[in-house]
């Protein structure tokens, strides 16, 4: 495990390498931030957003929290979302979970984990809603991974329900939401095939701008 001093040294070496490869690297980075993608992912240290999709600094706007959730009362996430959609004009929002997520696993356990239990409570609701499917999966690891997928799918739905996203679509803004799950075991992303570019398919009760 690196020490604080070694981390600072690593930083100096990294900055030096960037300038050797491109003398204008930091000047260009300071000049603009125009990412077309917002990544909403898990806080897990094994899931480095930019590296997973091969993007350089400045190309991916990132928000991370435990178990990659989009909760309507989480003003941190909603503030990031609003800035990304309305100011940066991102064209894609990527909800990216990962197999083996500790937060998802903790949500299925009966024991207390402290304050995080309140944060993870919505995942219990996802389990309850899909209990019949999940409990037909006899392998606990496969069951857990399926819940990770269902959690991502639910967060895509939660994004579609926000006024921020629906207002963007009403303005005619190009915006698509995607649901992915990353595997730490092989480094590959699985597309959950739940992309949304409009509010078609969203129950009318969640429509915020007319019919």
C-alpha positions in Angstrom: 0.0 0.0 0.0 1.5 3.4 -1.0 2.3 6.0 1.6 1.1 9.6 1.4 4.6 10.7 0.3 4.8 8.1 -2.4 1.4 9.2 -3.6 2.6 12.7 -4.0 5.7 11.5 -5.8 3.5 9.4 -8.1 1.5 12.6 -8.8 4.6 14.5 -9.8 5.7 11.7 -12.0 2.3 11.5 -13.7 2.2 15.2 -14.3 5.7 15.1 -15.8 4.7 12.3 -18.1 1.6 14.1 -19.3 3.7 17.2 -20.3 6.3 15.0 -22.0 3.6 13.4 -24.1 1.7 16.7 -24.7 3.1 20.0 -23.6 -0.4 21.6 -23.8 -2.2 18.8 -21.8 -3.0 20.9 -18.8 -3.6 24.1 -20.7 -6.2 22.4 -22.8 -7.7 20.8 -19.7 -8.1 24.1 -18.0 -9.6 25.8 -21.0 -12.7 23.7 -21.3 -14.9 21.0 -19.7 -17.3 19.7 -22.4 -18.0 16.0 -21.6 -20.8 14.3 -23.5 -21.2 11.6 -20.9 -22.3 11.5 -17.2 -21.3 8.4 -15.3 -23.3 7.5 -12.2 -21.5 4.6 -10.6 -20.6 2.9 -7.4 -18.0 4.3 -5.0 -16.1 0.9 -5.1 -12.4 1.6 -5.6 -12.1 -1.3 -8.1 -14.3 0.5 -10.7 -12.3 3.4 -12.2 -14.8 5.2 -14.4 -12.5 6.8 -17.0 -10.3 3.7 -17.4 -13.2 1.3 -17.8 -14.4 3.1 -20.9 -10.9 4.4 -22.1 -11.6 8.1 -21.7 -9.2 10.9 -20.9 -9.7 13.5 -18.1 -12.3 16.0 -19.2 -14.3 13.5 -21.3 -16.4 12.0 -18.5 -18.4 13.8 -15.8 -18.6 11.4 -12.8 -20.9 11.0 -9.8 -20.4 8.0 -7.5 -22.2 6.7 -4.4 -22.7 3.4 -2.6 -24.4 1.0 -4.9 -24.9 3.6 -7.7 -28.3 4.8 -6.7 -30.5 7.6 -8.0 -32.8 8.6 -5.2 -35.3 11.5 -5.6 -34.3 13.1 -2.3 -30.6 12.9 -2.8 -29.7 16.5 -3.6 -26.1 15.6 -4.2 -26.9 13.3 -7.1 -29.7 15.6 -8.4 -27.4 18.6 -8.4 -24.8 16.7 -10.4 -27.5 15.6 -12.8 -28.9 19.1 -13.2 -25.4 20.6 -13.9 -24.5 17.8 -16.3 -27.8 18.0 -18.3 -28.5 21.8 -18.2 -25.0 23.3 -18.2 -22.7 20.7 -19.7 -25.4 19.4 -22.1 -24.3 15.8 -21.8 -25.8 13.5 -24.4 -25.6 10.3 -22.5 -26.1 9.3 -18.9 -24.5 6.0 -17.9 -25.7 4.2 -14.8 -23.0 1.7 -14.1 -23.3 -0.9 -11.4 -20.9 -3.8 -10.9 -21.2 -7.5 -10.1 -20.1 -8.3 -6.5 -21.3 -5.0 -5.2 -20.9 -4.9 -1.4 -23.7 -2.3 -1.1 -26.1 -4.5 -2.9 -25.1 -7.5 -0.8 -25.4 -5.5 2.5 -29.0 -4.6 1.5 -29.9 -8.3 1.5 -28.5 -9.0 5.0 -30.6 -8.8 8.1 -27.8 -7.5 10.3 -27.2 -3.8 10.9 -24.4 -2.0 9.1 -25.0 1.4 10.6 -26.1 4.6 8.8 -25.6 3.0 5.4 -28.6 0.8 6.0 -30.9 3.8 5.5 -29.1 4.6 2.2 -29.5 1.0 1.0 -33.1 0.6 1.9 -34.4 1.1 -1.6 -32.5 -2.0 -2.8 -34.5 -4.0 -0.3 -37.6 -2.8 -2.1 -36.1 -3.9 -5.4 -35.5 -7.4 -3.9 -39.1 -7.5 -2.6 -40.5 -6.6 -6.0 -38.4 -9.3 -7.8 -38.5 -11.8 -5.0 -40.1 -14.5 -7.0 -37.4 -14.4 -9.7 -34.5 -14.0 -7.4 -35.5 -16.8 -5.1 -35.6 -19.2 -8.0 -31.9 -18.7 -8.5 -30.3 -21.3 -6.2 -26.7 -20.1 -6.5 -26.2 -17.2 -4.1 -23.5 -15.6 -6.2 -25.7 -15.6 -9.3 -28.7 -14.3 -7.3 -26.6 -11.5 -6.0 -25.4 -10.6 -9.5 -28.9 -10.6 -10.8 -29.9 -8.2 -8.0 -27.0 -5.9 -9.1 -28.5 -5.9 -12.6 -32.0 -5.2 -11.3 -30.6 -2.3 -9.2 -29.1 -0.7 -12.3 -32.4 -1.2 -14.3 -34.3 0.5 -11.4 -31.9 3.5 -11.3 -32.4 4.0 -15.0 -36.2 4.2 -14.3 -35.5 6.6 -11.5 -33.6 8.9 -13.7 -36.4 8.9 -16.3 -38.8 10.0 -13.6 -36.8 13.2 -12.7 -38.0 16.6 -13.8 -34.4 17.3 -14.9 -34.4 14.6 -17.5 -38.1 15.1 -18.6 -37.6 18.8 -19.0 -34.6 18.2 -21.2 -36.6 15.9 -23.4 -39.4 18.5 -23.5 -36.8 21.1 -24.8 -35.8 18.7 -27.5 -32.4 18.1 -26.0 -30.6 15.0 -27.2 -30.2 12.8 -24.1 -30.1 9.0 -23.7 -29.9 7.1 -20.4 -28.1 3.7 -20.4 -27.9 0.9 -17.8 -24.6 -1.1 -17.6 -23.1 -3.6 -15.2 -19.3 -3.9 -15.0 -17.5 -7.2 -14.2 -14.4 -6.8 -12.0 -13.5 -10.4 -13.0 -13.0 -9.7 -16.7 -13.1 -5.9 -17.0 -16.1 -6.0 -19.4 -19.3 -4.0 -19.3 -22.7 -5.7 -19.9 -25.4 -3.5 -21.5 -28.7 -4.2 -19.7 -30.6 -3.1 -22.9 -32.8 -0.6 -21.0 -31.7 2.6 -22.8 -34.2 5.5 -22.7 -34.3 8.6 -25.0 -37.8 9.8 -24.1 -40.5 9.1 -21.6 -42.3 6.5 -23.6 -42.9 3.5 -21.5 -42.9 5.6 -18.3 -46.1 5.3 -16.3 -48.3 8.4 -16.8 -48.3 9.2 -13.0 -44.5 10.0 -13.3 -45.0 12.4 -16.3 -44.0 15.9 -15.3 -44.8 17.8 -18.5 -48.3 17.1 -19.7 -49.3 13.9 -21.5 
